[in-house]
Amino acid sequence: MPAAARQFVVCFEYVGPTGLTAIGGATGRRYRFDRPGARVIVDPRDRPSLAAVPHLRQV
């Protein structure tokens, strides 16, 4: 990850009923939210695409 992208942390929480795997739109990385309330740190470049996923909220 480039130094500029590491300057801040982006974290998402899953608020849906089961689990979810989301794919980052910029990096193609898979992010696994295995249960309701799961929090995952994501690459800042993937923030816009994950923000559009239902049941994910940035924390």
C-alpha positions, 0 to 999 in steps of 0.5 A: 500500500502506498505511504499516502494511503497508510496515513489514515485508517478506514474501518467498516462494521457489518450490521446485517443479519448473517455474514458478508464478503465484499470486494473492494472496487479499487483493489479487488481485495476481499473483505470478510465480515463473518457475523453481525457487528464484525469490524474490518479495516479496509484499504482507503482506496476501497472506501467508496465502493464499500460505502455503497454496500448495504449493511456496511457502515463506516465507523 
